[in-house]
Amino acid sequence: MKRAAWVVGVAALLLAGVAGWVASTAPDGLERVAESLGFASRGRAVAPSSPFADYRTRLVPAGLVGVVLLYGFGVLFGRTLKRKK
Amino acid sequence: MHIPDGFLTPPVWATLDAAALPAVGYFVRRTQAQFDESRAPLLGVMGAFVFAAQMVNFPVGVGTSGHLVGGTLLAVTLGPYAATVVMTAILVVQALVFQDGGVTALGANVLNMAVAGVWLGYLPVKLAGGPRRVALFLGGWMSVFGAALLATVQLSLSHVASDGPLFASMLGIHAITGLAEGAITMTAVEAIGKLSPKFVFRGEA
C-alpha cells in the first residue's frame, strides 16, 4: 500500500504540474449555463484576491500549492484519528 | 459545478452554510472514531490526487468543459465518511486559495459535492457489494448528476433564471460530464487496485 500511495502522490504532482498546459480553458457546465442564460454577471468574488486565483501564477504551477496543502491536511487529519487497541 | 459567490441569494447560501457545518462535524468525528489507522497515508495522497485531477478540464461538447469531481473515487479508496471529509478540505482550499467556488457558497458546494456527491457515488458500489465496474461507472455518473441537480435546485431557489431552461441545460450538460466521470472513475479504481488491492476500500466506516 505504501508503494501505491507513492505512485498516487507522484501522479498528483504530475497532474497538477501539467494541468495549466493541458486543461481546457472553456467554461465548465455551470459557467456555460450562466453565460447562456444571462446570470454570469451575478458572480463576484467575496474572498480577498489570492495570488493563486483561478490557478494562475507565473512562477510555480499554482496547482502544486494546492497539492501540498491537501497532502498536509491529510497528514494532520490522520494524526487526529483515535487509536484502536 | 463549483457555485461562485453571488449566484445564490443570502437566505439560500446562509441556510446551506448552517446545514453544512454540523454535517461536516459529524463526518469528521465519525471518521476520527472509526477510520483504520493503517490507511491514514491514503488521506493525504488521495486528497492531493483528486484536487489535482479536478484541475484538468476536458472538453464536453463545443465550448464547454468538465472535470472529474472524484466523489466515487474518494469513497471507494477512503470509505464514504473519510471521503466526505477530504472532499470538504478540497473545496475549502479551492474556495479560499484559488477562488474556485464561492466562500459564501461553500456550504452549498460541500453539501452538493462532498456529501451528496460522495454518498450518491458510493451507493451503487455498496449495493453491488464491492467496486464492480458497472457500479463504479454508475456511481461516478450519479455523483455528478446528483450534485448538479442539487446545485440547480439551489440556483432555482435563488431565481437566477427561469426554471425550464435552467434545469434543462444544467442537467443536460452534467448528464454528459457524468459519463466521463464514470469512465475515469472506473479506470482509476482499476489502476489503483492493480497497484495495491488493499488501496480499494471494502469495509464499513
Interface residues (C-beta under 8 A of the other chain):
Chain A: M1 K2 R3 A4 A5 W6 V7 V8 G9 A11 A12 L13 L15 A16 A19 G20 V22 A23 S24 T25 A26 P27 D28 G29 L30 R32 V33 A34 S36 L37 G38 F39 R42 G43 R44 A45 V46 A47 S49 S50 F52 A53 D54 Y55 A62 G63 V65 G66 V67 V68 L69 L70 Y71 G72 F73 G74 V75 F77 G78 T80 L81 K82 R83 K84
Chain B: M1 H2 I3 P4 D5 G6 F7 T31 Q32 A33 F35 E37 S38 R39 A40 P41 L42 L43 G44 V45 M46 G47 A48 F49 F51 A52 A53 M55 V56 N57 F58 P59 V60 G63 T64 S65 G66 H67 V85 V86 A89 I90 V93 Q94 A95 L96 V97 F98 Q99 D100 G102 V103 T104 A148 A151 V160 A161 P165 L166 S169 M170 I173 H174 T177 I192 L195 S196 K198 F199
